[in-house]
Amino acid sequence: MPPPTRASVTRLLLPLAAGVIILAGVKQAAGILNPLLLALFIVLVLIPMLRWLRDRGLPGWLAVTAVASFVLLVGVVGVSYTVVTAKEISDKLPEYKDQLAERQETVEVWLEKQGVDVAALKEDNNLDGNEALQFAVDFALGLATTLGSTLLVGVILVYLLVESAGYSKRFHRAIGEQAPFHRALDDFARDLGKFMTLRAWLGLFAAIFDVILLSVLGVDFAVFWGVVSFVLSFIPNVGFIISLVPPMVLAFIEFGVVRSLVVLGGYIAINSGIDYVIAPRVLGRGLNLSPLVTFIAVVFWAWILGAPGAFLALPLTLAIKKLVLEQFEETRWIAAVIGTDDGSSPPTVGPGVEAQAEASG
């Protein structure tokens, strides 16, 4: 291989420098971009529902009105329920603190019987059981605050839904029906919409079983933790772990170690069964992103955009892969590296999720 020339190095460094500058600007504008990106993401998920209503004979304006009303209703109910539940958890905080003190004392007695110097352990590690409880409360309040921006997202969403048909036609005329980027964009929207719709059904399925488990065990606010599980199911890999911590901590506070471990085992069994048994059969090869890239994407976009970035990590990474990396010969190898293709077939631009599922099984 010949040594790199100054021209080739410059050609590599210039896009990298431009990317760094763009990402720095995105990070600074996160407060403005987050509602817009979240609205775009929700629109992509709602497009199949909108098309379904139009195929059933509903006029375009009526289909848009029905979908927008449904989303706004779900948003208002969800935010209201989250705020009310967070207030109830906060009101029960003194009771939970007393229960936590009892559990902590029981655990300390058990550790001392095992020969552990609890006093030294607490001094060295600054252990405080209230920190775990405070985490659960802060988590609920933080979720309520995050969902508080739903009104702005909903307003943007309504405008995007109303203008979606007109923008689509103007965009098609501008770039041409047969342009490669046009086909890639259509494939991206179709694949992501179908994938996230199926992902929502799987998340709802898991959340129902989580609620049943917590209700049987008697854990407080079982329905609320099920809602949290459903919302966080859209965060790949990390969402399940985050949704597990608050109900497990609460089960420990109310009932002790045994039921806390049952919550842990039940959550793992439910979510692992859905993610590793049901999801591959329903989703096929999914969106062709490796698990490592998916995990890194969640961390990266959360750093760039804050908490909403974790929810947007999958669509943003897929958009960069399909609409940028796969469109240029110089970057197509990067798209292959971050994907899951085994090299047995040449990469294609935007195979649909249904086609992927058929090919995989």
Secondary structure, DSSP 4 states (H G I P E B T S, - for coil): -PPPPHHHHHHHHHHHHHHHHHHHHHHHTHHHHHHHHHHHHHHHHHHHHHHHHHHTT--HHHHHHHHHHHHHHHHHHHHHHHHHHHHHHHHTHHHHHHHHHHHHHHHHHHHHHTT--HHHHHHHHT--HHHHHHHHHHHHHHHHHHHTTHHHHHHHHHHHHHHHHHHHHHHHHHH-TT-HHHHHHHHHHHHHHHHHHHHHHHHHHHHHHHHHHHHHHT-TTHHHHHHHHHHHTTSTTHHHHHHHHHHHHHHHHHH-HHHHHHHHHHHHHHHHHIIIIIHHHHHTTTT---HHHHHHHHHHHHHHH-HHHHHHHHHHHHHHHHHTGGGSTTTHHHHHHHS---SSS---S---HHHHHHHH-
